[in-house]
Amino acid sequence: MRLSKLFTRTTKEAPADDVSINAQYLTRGGFIYKNSAGIYSMLPLGWKVITKIANIIREEMDAIGGQEMFMPALIERKYLEATGRWNLDVGFFAKGQMDKEANFVMGWSHEDILTAIATRFINSYKDLPFATYQIQTKFRNEARPKSGLLRVKEFIMKDLYSFHASEDDLMKYYDEVGVAYRNIFNRCGLHAIYTLAAGGVFTMSNTHEFQVLTSVGEDTIYVCSECEYAENKEISSLNQGSICVKCGGVMNEERGVEVGNIFPLGTKYSKPLKLEYTDDKGNKNFVVMGSYGIGLGRLMATVVEVLHDDKGIIWPESIAPFRVHLISLDVNGEAEKIYNDLIKDGVEVLYDDRDDRSAGEKFADSDLIGCPIRLVVSEKTLAKDSVEIKYRKSDEMELIKIKDLSKAL
């Protein structure tokens, strides 16, 4: 991608109404655009990051047997009334201009509708276990959207649902999802802590969250300094300095951002929607279910909150919009050849070919956007048949011969 042709551009002005790091850098870098409070557009750079996160999620969900599908954003009243969730102050009601009352809600979660779908395909114990997921837009009636993409009204979410013949089988899969979630967050450059939490409107029992420690986090959790056993303050009887119930270590109070959650639903949805299966003895039983969510925009924002410096974002290579940021300092002809050669070799390159920007401006934009590798082509480097290479997470720079560049990358 040539920076001169990119739809967006960087700005020096940060949003005055949001001081969070993710809002500041993602807006200034041209990754997102704030349409309304809690409602954002993903611009080309931001969408590339989201797409890479989605692909990582797909790989990990597919690896544990998840089958991808796609459900409607409009959910009819009958599904939520059956489970007692129609009048919850969570989502947005939707009705036609000529309708007297709303008969639909903008989907804020899909347990109800998928359970109804499953009644058509699950009949026998031989149909279980089964897991399916989607990556789709969700809508939540958030009264106080803030902190950029961390608290919003509309967001992209991966929601996985599993169906089982027993609680034991559910909890076995529950643990598998936990491992897959750790893989996802690790691959996105984050260390997430498995945390006991409340179930809220999704389940009637305790559940688990994955918390990333950061000072901007809205959750307070207690984390063991030895084994990382953790509990959300909302449900915990622990305090700063308490003894860990798992290993005897010391519990510390920390701030965290929830980047994922997993819910053991039991028969909360299968009973009211009559999702049953016949076991090997011919008896009818209600299907046991689980639900598992990750907000993609929240995950992207958390990466920015954790991985940045005073110049901009430091993307991990796995989800960076481009792997290489190539900068030409008034030698576009030679830089053009390097750009084309890298593209042919399958390297993702953002090429700063702009003639109306100083070297300082180009370097500042490169730091703000945060691609992992910066390459600079100038008369000075070309005199040595080289380019200057610098990694975003380091201040060290070196020259590398142009003929060795593709191999090195």
C-alpha positions as CSV (number, residue, x, y, z in Angstrom):
1,M,0.0,0.0,0.0
2,R,1.3,3.4,-1.0
3,L,0.8,5.9,1.8
4,S,0.1,8.6,-0.8
5,K,-2.9,6.6,-1.9
6,L,-4.2,5.6,1.5
7,F,-7.7,6.8,2.2
8,T,-6.9,8.1,5.6
9,R,-4.0,10.2,7.0
10,T,-2.4,10.8,10.3
11,T,-3.2,13.8,12.4
12,K,-1.4,15.6,15.2
13,E,-4.6,16.5,16.9
14,A,-5.9,14.0,19.5
15,P,-9.6,13.6,20.4
16,A,-10.3,16.1,23.1
17,D,-13.2,14.1,24.5
18,D,-11.3,10.9,25.3
19,V,-7.9,10.8,26.9
20,S,-7.4,7.0,26.7
21,I,-4.3,5.9,24.9
22,N,-6.2,3.6,22.5
23,A,-8.6,6.4,21.4
24,Q,-5.8,8.9,21.0
25,Y,-3.4,6.7,19.0
26,L,-6.0,4.8,16.9
27,T,-7.7,8.1,16.0
28,R,-4.5,10.0,15.2
29,G,-3.0,7.1,13.3
30,G,-6.1,6.8,11.1
31,F,-7.3,3.4,12.3
32,I,-10.7,4.4,13.6
33,Y,-13.2,7.2,13.2
34,K,-15.7,8.2,16.0
35,N,-19.2,8.5,14.5
36,S,-21.0,9.0,17.8
37,A,-20.5,8.3,21.4
38,G,-19.5,4.6,21.6
39,I,-19.9,4.1,17.9
40,Y,-16.8,3.8,15.6
41,S,-15.9,3.1,12.0
42,M,-13.0,0.8,11.3
43,L,-10.9,2.6,8.7
44,P,-8.6,0.7,6.3
45,L,-5.6,0.4,8.7
46,G,-7.9,-0.5,11.6
47,W,-9.8,-3.1,9.5
48,K,-6.6,-4.8,8.6
49,V,-5.8,-5.3,12.3
50,I,-9.3,-6.5,13.0
51,T,-9.1,-9.0,10.1
52,K,-5.8,-10.4,11.4
53,I,-7.3,-10.8,14.9
54,A,-10.3,-12.5,13.4
55,N,-8.1,-14.9,11.5
56,I,-6.2,-15.9,14.6
57,I,-9.5,-16.4,16.4
58,R,-10.8,-18.6,13.5
59,E,-7.7,-20.8,13.6
60,E,-8.0,-21.4,17.3
61,M,-11.8,-21.9,17.3
62,D,-11.5,-24.3,14.3
63,A,-8.8,-26.2,16.2
64,I,-11.2,-27.1,19.0
65,G,-14.0,-28.2,16.7
66,G,-15.9,-24.9,16.3
67,Q,-17.9,-24.5,13.1
68,E,-18.3,-20.9,11.8
69,M,-21.8,-19.6,10.9
70,F,-23.5,-16.3,10.8
71,M,-26.8,-15.3,12.5
72,P,-29.0,-12.3,12.0
73,A,-28.5,-9.0,13.9
74,L,-32.3,-8.6,14.3
75,I,-33.7,-11.0,16.9
76,E,-37.5,-11.5,17.1
77,R,-39.2,-11.0,20.4
78,K,-40.4,-14.6,20.8
79,Y,-36.9,-15.9,21.3
80,L,-36.1,-13.5,24.2
81,E,-39.5,-13.7,25.8
82,A,-39.1,-17.5,26.0
83,T,-35.9,-17.1,28.1
84,G,-37.1,-14.0,30.0
85,R,-34.6,-11.7,28.5
86,W,-36.9,-9.5,26.3
87,N,-37.2,-6.6,28.8
88,L,-33.6,-6.5,30.0
89,D,-32.1,-3.1,29.7
90,V,-29.2,-4.3,27.6
91,G,-29.9,-3.8,24.0
92,F,-31.8,-1.6,21.5
93,F,-35.4,-2.3,20.5
94,A,-36.1,-2.2,16.8
95,K,-39.4,-1.6,15.1
96,G,-40.7,-0.5,11.7
97,Q,-42.0,3.0,11.2
98,M,-45.6,1.8,11.0
99,D,-45.4,-0.7,13.9
100,K,-47.1,0.1,17.1
101,E,-44.5,-1.6,19.2
102,A,-41.1,-3.2,18.8
103,N,-41.1,-6.9,17.9
104,F,-37.3,-7.2,17.4
105,V,-34.1,-6.3,19.3
106,M,-30.7,-5.5,17.8
107,G,-28.8,-8.6,18.8
108,W,-26.6,-8.2,21.9
109,S,-26.1,-11.9,22.3
110,H,-27.3,-15.0,20.5
111,E,-27.8,-17.8,23.0
112,D,-31.6,-17.7,22.6
113,I,-31.8,-17.8,18.8
114,L,-29.1,-20.4,18.4
115,T,-30.7,-22.7,20.9
116,A,-33.9,-22.4,18.9
117,I,-31.9,-23.3,15.7
118,A,-30.4,-26.3,17.5
119,T,-33.8,-27.8,18.2
120,R,-34.0,-28.7,14.6
121,F,-30.7,-30.5,14.4
122,I,-30.0,-32.0,17.9
123,N,-32.2,-35.0,18.7
124,S,-30.0,-37.8,19.9
125,Y,-26.9,-38.1,22.1
126,K,-25.2,-39.0,18.8
127,D,-25.6,-35.4,17.7
128,L,-23.5,-34.2,20.7
129,P,-21.2,-32.6,21.5
130,F,-21.4,-29.7,19.0
131,A,-19.9,-26.2,18.9
132,T,-20.4,-23.3,16.5
133,Y,-19.3,-19.7,16.5
134,Q,-19.7,-16.5,14.6
135,I,-17.9,-13.1,14.2
136,Q,-20.6,-10.5,14.1
137,T,-21.6,-7.0,15.2
138,K,-23.3,-6.8,18.6
139,F,-25.3,-3.9,20.1
140,R,-25.4,-3.0,23.8
141,N,-27.2,-0.1,25.4
142,E,-24.1,1.3,27.1
143,A,-25.2,4.3,29.1
144,R,-21.6,5.7,29.5
145,P,-19.4,4.8,26.6
146,K,-15.8,5.8,27.2
147,S,-12.2,4.8,26.9
148,G,-12.2,4.5,23.1
149,L,-13.0,1.0,22.0
150,L,-13.1,-0.4,25.5
151,R,-16.6,0.6,26.3
152,V,-18.9,1.1,23.3
153,K,-22.5,0.6,22.0
154,E,-21.7,-1.3,18.8
155,F,-18.8,-3.8,18.5
156,I,-17.6,-6.8,16.6
157,M,-17.7,-10.0,18.7
158,K,-16.7,-13.6,18.3
159,D,-19.3,-15.7,20.1
160,L,-18.9,-19.4,20.4
161,Y,-21.6,-21.8,21.7
162,S,-21.3,-25.4,22.7
163,F,-23.9,-28.1,23.2
164,H,-23.3,-31.2,25.4
165,A,-25.0,-34.3,26.9
166,S,-23.6,-33.7,30.4
167,E,-22.1,-31.1,32.8
168,D,-18.9,-33.2,32.8
169,D,-18.6,-33.0,29.0
170,L,-19.3,-29.3,29.1
171,M,-16.6,-28.6,31.6
172,K,-14.1,-30.6,29.6
173,Y,-14.8,-28.4,26.6
174,Y,-14.9,-25.3,28.8
175,D,-11.2,-26.0,29.7
176,E,-10.3,-26.6,26.0
177,V,-11.8,-23.2,25.2
178,G,-9.8,-21.7,28.1
179,V,-6.6,-23.0,26.5
180,A,-7.6,-21.7,23.0
181,Y,-8.3,-18.3,24.5
182,R,-4.8,-18.2,26.1
183,N,-3.4,-19.0,22.6
184,I,-5.4,-16.2,21.0
185,F,-4.3,-13.6,23.5
186,N,-0.7,-14.8,23.4
187,R,-0.6,-14.6,19.6
188,C,-2.0,-11.1,19.8
189,G,0.9,-10.0,22.1
190,L,-1.1,-10.0,25.4
191,H,-0.7,-11.9,28.7
192,A,-4.3,-12.6,30.0
193,I,-5.1,-13.8,33.5
194,Y,-7.8,-16.4,34.0
195,T,-10.2,-14.8,36.5
196,L,-13.2,-16.1,38.4
197,A,-16.1,-13.7,37.9
198,A,-19.9,-13.3,38.1
199,G,-22.2,-14.6,35.4
200,G,-24.5,-11.6,35.0
201,V,-27.4,-11.9,32.6
202,F,-25.9,-14.7,30.6
203,T,-25.7,-17.5,33.2
204,M,-26.9,-18.3,36.7
205,S,-23.5,-19.5,38.0
206,N,-20.0,-18.0,38.3
207,T,-18.0,-17.8,35.1
208,H,-14.5,-16.9,34.1
209,E,-12.9,-13.8,32.4
210,F,-9.5,-13.2,30.8
211,Q,-8.1,-10.0,32.3
212,V,-5.1,-8.0,31.0
213,L,-3.5,-5.9,33.6
214,T,-3.4,-2.2,32.8
215,S,-4.0,1.0,34.8
216,V,-6.9,2.0,32.5
217,G,-8.8,-1.2,33.3
218,E,-12.3,-0.8,34.7
219,D,-12.2,-4.1,36.6
220,T,-10.5,-4.6,40.0
221,I,-9.2,-8.1,40.4
222,Y,-7.1,-9.9,43.0
223,V,-4.2,-11.9,41.6
224,C,-1.8,-14.3,43.3
225,S,1.8,-13.2,42.9
226,E,2.9,-16.9,42.7
227,C,0.4,-18.9,40.7
228,E,-1.8,-16.1,39.1
229,Y,-5.0,-17.5,40.6
230,A,-7.4,-14.5,40.3
231,E,-10.9,-13.4,41.3
232,N,-12.9,-10.4,40.3
233,K,-13.6,-8.0,43.2
234,E,-17.3,-8.2,42.4
235,I,-17.6,-11.7,43.7
236,S,-14.5,-12.0,45.8
237,S,-14.0,-12.1,49.6
238,L,-10.3,-11.5,49.1
239,N,-8.4,-8.3,49.8
240,Q,-4.9,-6.9,49.1
241,G,-2.5,-9.2,51.0
242,S,-4.9,-12.1,51.4
243,I,-3.5,-15.6,51.2
244,C,-4.1,-17.4,47.9
245,V,-6.6,-20.3,48.3
246,K,-4.6,-22.3,45.6
247,C,-1.0,-22.0,46.6
248,G,-0.7,-19.9,49.7
249,G,0.9,-16.9,47.9
250,V,0.0,-13.3,48.4
251,M,-3.0,-11.8,46.5
252,N,-2.4,-8.3,45.0
253,E,-5.1,-5.9,43.9
254,E,-4.8,-5.0,40.3
255,R,-6.7,-3.1,37.5
256,G,-7.6,-5.1,34.4
257,V,-9.4,-5.0,31.1
258,E,-11.6,-8.0,30.3
259,V,-10.6,-9.2,26.8
260,G,-12.7,-12.5,26.9
261,N,-15.2,-14.5,28.9
262,I,-16.5,-18.0,29.1
263,F,-19.9,-19.0,30.6
264,P,-21.1,-22.4,31.7
265,L,-24.8,-22.0,30.8
266,G,-26.1,-25.4,31.9
267,T,-29.7,-25.7,30.9
268,K,-30.6,-22.0,31.3
269,Y,-31.6,-21.8,27.6
270,S,-32.3,-25.4,26.6
271,K,-35.1,-25.7,29.2
272,P,-37.3,-22.8,28.1
273,L,-36.7,-23.4,24.4
274,K,-37.1,-27.2,24.8
275,L,-33.8,-28.3,23.4
276,E,-33.7,-31.9,24.3
277,Y,-31.8,-35.1,23.3
278,T,-32.6,-38.8,23.7
279,D,-29.9,-40.7,25.5
280,D,-28.7,-44.3,24.8
281,K,-31.4,-45.6,27.1
282,G,-34.2,-43.8,25.3
283,N,-34.6,-41.1,28.0
284,K,-35.2,-37.4,27.2
285,N,-32.7,-34.9,28.7
286,F,-32.1,-31.2,28.3
287,V,-28.9,-30.2,26.4
288,V,-26.2,-28.6,28.5
289,M,-24.7,-25.5,27.0
290,G,-21.7,-23.1,27.2
291,S,-21.1,-19.6,25.8
292,Y,-17.7,-18.0,25.0
293,G,-17.1,-14.4,23.9
294,I,-14.2,-12.1,22.6
295,G,-14.7,-8.5,21.6
296,L,-12.3,-7.9,18.6
297,G,-12.3,-4.1,18.9
298,R,-11.7,-4.3,22.7
299,L,-8.9,-6.7,22.1
300,M,-7.3,-4.3,19.5
301,A,-7.7,-1.4,22.0
302,T,-6.1,-3.4,24.8
303,V,-3.1,-4.2,22.7
304,V,-2.6,-0.4,22.1
305,E,-3.1,0.3,25.8
306,V,-0.4,-2.2,26.7
307,L,2.0,-2.0,23.7
308,H,2.9,1.7,23.1
309,D,5.3,4.4,23.9
310,D,5.2,8.2,23.8
311,K,5.5,8.1,20.0
312,G,2.7,5.8,19.1
313,I,1.6,2.1,18.8
314,I,4.0,-0.9,18.9
315,W,2.0,-3.6,17.1
316,P,3.0,-7.2,17.5
317,E,3.9,-8.7,14.1
318,S,0.9,-11.1,14.2
319,I,-1.7,-8.3,14.0
320,A,0.1,-5.3,12.6
321,P,-1.6,-3.6,9.7
322,F,1.7,-4.1,7.7
323,R,4.8,-5.9,8.6
324,V,7.1,-3.3,7.0
325,H,6.9,0.5,6.8
326,L,9.2,1.6,3.9
327,I,10.2,5.2,3.8
328,S,11.8,6.9,0.8
329,L,13.8,10.1,1.5
330,D,13.8,11.7,-1.9
331,V,14.9,8.6,-3.8
332,N,11.5,7.2,-5.0
333,G,13.0,5.5,-8.0
334,E,15.2,3.2,-6.0
335,A,12.6,2.8,-3.2
336,E,10.0,1.9,-5.8
337,K,12.1,-1.1,-6.9
338,I,12.6,-2.3,-3.3
339,Y,8.9,-1.9,-2.7
340,N,7.9,-4.0,-5.7
341,D,10.5,-6.7,-4.9
342,L,9.2,-7.0,-1.4
343,I,5.6,-7.2,-2.6
344,K,6.6,-10.0,-5.0
345,D,8.2,-11.9,-2.1
346,G,5.0,-11.7,-0.1
347,V,6.0,-9.1,2.4
348,E,3.3,-6.7,3.6
349,V,4.6,-3.2,3.0
350,L,3.2,0.3,3.8
351,Y,5.3,2.5,1.4
352,D,5.7,6.2,2.3
353,D,6.2,7.6,-1.1
354,R,4.9,11.1,-0.3
355,D,6.9,14.0,-1.8
356,D,5.3,16.7,0.4
357,R,6.5,15.4,3.8
358,S,9.8,16.0,5.6
359,A,11.9,13.1,6.9
360,G,10.9,14.1,10.5
361,E,7.2,13.9,9.6
362,K,7.7,10.5,7.9
363,F,9.5,9.1,10.9
364,A,6.8,10.4,13.3
365,D,4.1,8.9,11.2
366,S,5.9,5.6,11.1
367,D,6.3,5.5,14.9
368,L,2.6,6.5,15.4
369,I,1.3,3.8,13.0
370,G,3.5,1.3,14.7
371,C,4.5,-1.3,12.0
372,P,7.1,-3.8,13.4
373,I,9.9,-3.0,10.9
374,R,10.9,0.4,9.4
375,L,13.1,0.5,6.3
376,V,14.6,3.8,5.2
377,V,16.0,4.3,1.7
378,S,18.1,7.5,1.2
379,E,21.1,8.6,-0.8
380,K,23.2,7.9,2.2
381,T,22.1,4.2,2.4
382,L,22.2,3.7,-1.3
383,A,25.8,4.8,-1.4
384,K,26.4,1.6,0.5
385,D,23.9,-0.5,-1.6
386,S,21.9,-0.7,1.6
387,V,18.8,0.3,3.5
388,E,18.5,1.3,7.1
389,I,16.4,-1.2,9.2
390,K,14.9,-0.4,12.6
391,Y,12.5,-2.4,14.7
392,R,9.6,-0.5,16.2
393,K,10.2,-2.0,19.7
394,S,13.9,-1.0,19.7
395,D,16.0,2.1,19.2
396,E,18.8,0.3,17.4
397,M,19.3,0.8,13.7
398,E,21.6,-1.0,11.2
399,L,22.3,-1.1,7.5
400,I,21.4,-4.2,5.5
401,K,22.5,-4.8,1.9
402,I,19.6,-4.5,-0.5
403,K,20.5,-7.9,-2.1
404,D,20.0,-9.5,1.3
405,L,16.8,-7.7,2.3
406,S,14.2,-10.2,1.2
407,K,16.1,-13.1,2.8
408,A,16.5,-11.1,6.0
409,L,12.8,-10.4,6.2
